[in-house]
Amino acid sequence: MTWAQEDPPGGGPLAALDAGLRHTTAEHVVVLSADLPFLEEHTVDRLLSTLRARAADGVLLTDPEGRDQPLVAAYDASRLREVLTLLTDRHDGLAGLPLRRLIAELDLTRISDPVASFDCDTWDDIATARARIREHGHVLDEWISAVKDDLGIDLDVDTRLLLDLARDAAHGVDRPAAPLTTFLVGYAAARASGGPEAVAEAARKAAALAARWAEESASEAQPSGTRPGATPPNGDVAPDATPDTRPDAG
């Protein structure tokens, strides 16, 4: 990954876009802001495929009110450079220029996508995004990301594998075993100085152990020599059964 900074620093989105373009020779470029909580890979694919299929300078998303979102877009790189050069000459630089100056010079195709185009410009926007994330069941991903940020770690692991392990430990051993087992898996991976692969390997070992533990516990709970559902010895009456002393007993 290459990082680029606009000149002067804080000069605005057009200056930043120009700085980034200087580091690529790609035919098409995708421009995405960093405050798009619902942007997914298929949206980026759609932007690029639409751009390649049409004779346009770019393709961008529009929000629910129909406003252009030029920072959720794919552009023809050469045309983008031409317009940025034009604006630089016209305004003696790009610092402080609004994005509407750019899109006014481009032939654009617009795609309405109220979800992917949602951006977080205010604290109210962030609150709305968090509420929507919880509604869609993504709160776990948000929580994991927040914890990793606070702990200063950058590690992508198979969370589904760890959740399955926690379930197996809780059901096959005891409920408190779930968090303790996942902690021990993480500790073992850290001791091995490993990454996601070490976590996955430790989780697999612990899951296998939990399965064996559950099988052994089930076997120990079954009386020796008696199959589940088998008839007790001596016919239908268990050896320690209390005799029936009712008057009408046969």
C-alpha positions as CSV (number, residue, x, y, z in Angstrom):
1,M,0.0,0.0,0.0
2,T,1.2,3.5,-0.9
3,W,0.2,6.5,1.2
4,A,0.0,9.9,-0.5
5,Q,-0.7,13.3,1.0
6,E,-2.1,16.4,-0.7
7,D,0.0,19.5,-1.1
8,P,-0.6,21.5,1.0
9,P,-1.7,19.2,3.8
10,G,-5.4,19.6,4.4
11,G,-5.8,21.1,0.9
12,G,-9.1,19.2,0.3
13,P,-10.4,16.3,-1.7
14,L,-9.3,17.5,-5.1
15,A,-5.7,18.0,-4.0
16,A,-5.8,14.6,-2.3
17,L,-7.1,13.0,-5.4
18,D,-4.4,14.5,-7.5
19,A,-1.7,13.3,-5.1
20,G,-3.0,9.8,-5.2
21,L,-3.3,9.7,-9.0
22,R,0.5,10.4,-9.3
23,H,1.2,7.0,-7.8
24,T,-0.8,4.9,-10.3
25,T,-0.8,4.0,-14.0
26,A,-4.0,2.1,-13.9
27,E,-6.6,2.7,-16.6
28,H,-9.4,3.0,-14.2
29,V,-9.3,4.2,-10.6
30,V,-11.8,3.7,-7.7
31,V,-12.2,6.6,-5.3
32,L,-13.7,5.7,-1.9
33,S,-13.9,7.8,1.2
34,A,-13.1,6.3,4.6
35,D,-16.5,6.8,6.2
36,L,-18.6,4.3,4.3
37,P,-19.7,1.6,6.8
38,F,-22.0,-0.3,4.4
39,L,-19.8,-0.4,1.3
40,E,-19.2,-3.9,0.1
41,E,-17.0,-5.6,-2.5
42,H,-19.9,-6.2,-4.9
43,T,-20.6,-2.4,-5.0
44,V,-17.0,-1.7,-6.1
45,D,-17.3,-4.5,-8.8
46,R,-20.5,-2.9,-10.0
47,L,-18.9,0.5,-10.4
48,L,-16.0,-0.9,-12.4
49,S,-18.1,-3.1,-14.6
50,T,-20.5,-0.3,-15.4
51,L,-17.6,2.0,-16.2
52,R,-16.0,-0.5,-18.6
53,A,-19.3,-1.2,-20.3
54,R,-20.2,2.5,-21.0
55,A,-18.5,5.3,-22.8
56,A,-18.4,7.6,-19.7
57,D,-15.7,9.4,-17.8
58,G,-16.9,7.9,-14.5
59,V,-19.6,6.1,-12.6
60,L,-20.7,7.3,-9.1
61,L,-23.3,6.5,-6.5
62,T,-26.1,8.8,-5.5
63,D,-27.6,8.9,-2.0
64,P,-31.3,8.6,-1.1
65,E,-31.9,12.3,-1.9
66,G,-30.3,11.9,-5.3
67,R,-27.2,13.8,-4.4
68,D,-24.0,12.8,-6.2
69,Q,-21.3,11.0,-4.1
70,P,-18.1,11.6,-6.0
71,L,-16.1,9.8,-3.3
72,V,-17.9,6.5,-4.0
73,A,-17.0,6.2,-7.7
74,A,-14.9,4.7,-10.4
75,Y,-13.2,7.0,-13.0
76,D,-11.3,6.9,-16.2
77,A,-7.9,7.8,-15.0
78,S,-6.7,9.7,-18.0
79,R,-9.8,11.8,-18.2
80,L,-9.5,12.5,-14.5
81,R,-6.0,13.7,-14.9
82,E,-7.1,16.0,-17.8
83,V,-9.8,17.6,-15.7
84,L,-7.5,18.0,-12.6
85,T,-4.9,19.7,-14.8
86,L,-7.6,22.0,-16.3
87,L,-8.8,23.0,-12.8
88,T,-5.3,23.5,-11.6
89,D,-4.6,26.0,-14.4
90,R,-7.9,27.7,-14.1
91,H,-7.7,28.2,-10.3
92,D,-4.0,28.3,-9.8
93,G,-4.0,25.1,-7.8
94,L,-6.5,22.6,-6.4
95,A,-6.4,23.5,-2.7
96,G,-9.8,24.3,-1.3
97,L,-11.7,23.5,-4.4
98,P,-15.0,21.6,-3.9
99,L,-15.6,18.3,-5.6
100,R,-18.5,19.7,-7.6
101,R,-15.9,21.5,-9.7
102,L,-14.6,18.1,-10.8
103,I,-17.9,16.4,-11.5
104,A,-19.2,19.4,-13.5
105,E,-16.5,18.7,-16.1
106,L,-17.1,15.0,-16.4
107,D,-19.6,12.9,-18.3
108,L,-20.8,10.6,-15.5
109,T,-23.1,7.6,-15.1
110,R,-25.1,7.6,-11.9
111,I,-26.2,4.6,-9.8
112,S,-28.7,4.9,-7.0
113,D,-27.6,3.0,-3.9
114,P,-28.8,4.5,-0.6
115,V,-27.1,1.9,1.5
116,A,-23.6,1.8,0.1
117,S,-23.5,5.6,-0.3
118,F,-24.4,6.3,3.3
119,D,-21.4,8.2,4.8
120,C,-20.7,9.3,8.4
121,D,-20.1,13.1,8.4
122,T,-21.6,13.7,11.9
123,W,-22.0,11.9,15.3
124,D,-25.6,11.5,14.4
125,D,-24.6,9.7,11.3
126,I,-22.4,7.4,13.3
127,A,-25.2,6.7,15.7
128,T,-27.5,5.9,12.8
129,A,-24.9,3.6,11.3
130,R,-24.4,1.7,14.5
131,A,-28.1,1.2,15.0
132,R,-28.4,-0.2,11.5
133,I,-25.4,-2.4,12.0
134,R,-27.1,-3.9,15.0
135,E,-30.3,-4.4,13.2
136,H,-28.5,-6.4,10.5
137,G,-26.6,-8.6,12.9
138,H,-23.2,-7.0,12.3
139,V,-22.6,-5.8,15.8
140,L,-20.2,-8.6,16.5
141,D,-17.9,-7.5,13.6
142,E,-18.1,-3.9,14.9
143,W,-17.2,-5.1,18.4
144,I,-14.3,-7.2,17.3
145,S,-12.9,-4.3,15.2
146,A,-13.3,-1.9,18.2
147,V,-11.5,-4.4,20.5
148,K,-8.6,-4.9,18.1
149,D,-8.2,-1.1,17.7
150,D,-8.1,-0.6,21.5
151,L,-5.7,-3.5,22.0
152,G,-3.5,-2.3,19.2
153,I,-3.6,-5.6,17.2
154,D,-4.0,-6.2,13.5
155,L,-4.9,-9.9,13.2
156,D,-7.6,-11.4,10.9
157,V,-8.7,-14.7,12.3
158,D,-11.6,-17.0,11.5
159,T,-14.1,-15.8,14.1
160,R,-16.6,-18.5,13.1
161,L,-14.0,-21.2,14.0
162,L,-13.6,-19.6,17.5
163,L,-17.3,-19.3,18.0
164,D,-17.8,-22.9,17.1
165,L,-15.0,-23.8,19.6
166,A,-16.7,-21.8,22.3
167,R,-20.0,-23.6,21.6
168,D,-18.3,-27.0,21.7
169,A,-16.5,-26.2,25.0
170,A,-19.7,-24.9,26.6
171,H,-21.8,-27.9,25.5
172,G,-19.2,-30.7,25.8
173,V,-17.4,-29.5,29.0
174,D,-19.1,-26.7,30.9
175,R,-20.4,-23.3,30.1
176,P,-17.5,-21.4,31.8
177,A,-15.2,-23.4,29.6
178,A,-16.2,-21.4,26.6
179,P,-14.4,-18.1,27.3
180,L,-11.5,-19.8,29.1
181,T,-10.9,-22.1,26.2
182,T,-10.8,-19.3,23.6
183,F,-8.4,-17.4,25.9
184,L,-6.1,-20.4,26.1
185,V,-6.2,-20.8,22.3
186,G,-5.2,-17.1,21.9
187,Y,-2.4,-17.5,24.5
188,A,-1.1,-20.6,22.8
189,A,-0.9,-18.9,19.5
190,A,0.8,-15.9,21.0
191,R,3.4,-18.1,22.7
192,A,4.1,-19.7,19.4
193,S,4.6,-16.2,17.8
194,G,2.0,-17.2,15.2
195,G,-0.6,-15.4,13.2
196,P,-4.0,-16.5,12.0
197,E,-2.7,-20.0,11.1
198,A,-1.5,-20.6,14.6
199,V,-4.9,-19.5,16.1
200,A,-6.7,-21.8,13.7
201,E,-4.4,-24.8,14.5
202,A,-4.8,-24.2,18.3
203,A,-8.6,-23.9,17.9
204,R,-8.8,-27.2,15.9
205,K,-6.8,-29.0,18.6
206,A,-9.0,-27.6,21.4
207,A,-12.2,-28.4,19.4
208,A,-11.0,-32.0,19.0
209,L,-10.2,-32.2,22.8
210,A,-13.7,-30.9,23.6
211,A,-15.3,-33.5,21.4
212,R,-13.3,-36.3,23.1
213,W,-14.2,-34.9,26.5
214,A,-17.9,-34.9,25.6
215,E,-17.7,-38.5,24.4
216,E,-15.9,-39.7,27.5
217,S,-18.4,-37.9,29.8
218,A,-21.3,-39.6,28.0
219,S,-19.6,-43.0,28.3
220,E,-19.0,-42.6,32.0
221,A,-22.6,-41.6,32.6
222,Q,-23.8,-44.9,31.2
223,P,-23.9,-47.9,33.6
224,S,-21.3,-50.5,32.8
225,G,-22.6,-53.3,30.6
226,T,-25.9,-51.6,30.0
227,R,-26.9,-50.2,26.6
228,P,-29.1,-47.1,26.4
229,G,-32.7,-48.2,26.5
230,A,-31.8,-51.9,27.4
231,T,-34.2,-53.9,29.7
232,P,-32.9,-54.4,33.2
233,P,-31.8,-57.9,34.3
234,N,-34.4,-60.4,35.5
235,G,-37.1,-59.6,33.0
236,D,-39.1,-56.4,33.5
237,V,-38.3,-55.9,37.2
238,A,-35.0,-54.3,38.4
239,P,-33.2,-56.2,41.2
240,D,-33.7,-53.4,43.7
241,A,-37.4,-52.8,42.8
242,T,-39.8,-52.3,45.8
243,P,-42.5,-55.1,45.8
244,D,-46.0,-54.0,45.0
245,T,-48.0,-54.5,48.2
246,R,-51.4,-53.2,46.9
247,P,-54.4,-55.5,47.7
248,D,-55.0,-56.1,44.0
249,A,-51.4,-56.7,43.1
250,G,-51.0,-59.9,41.1
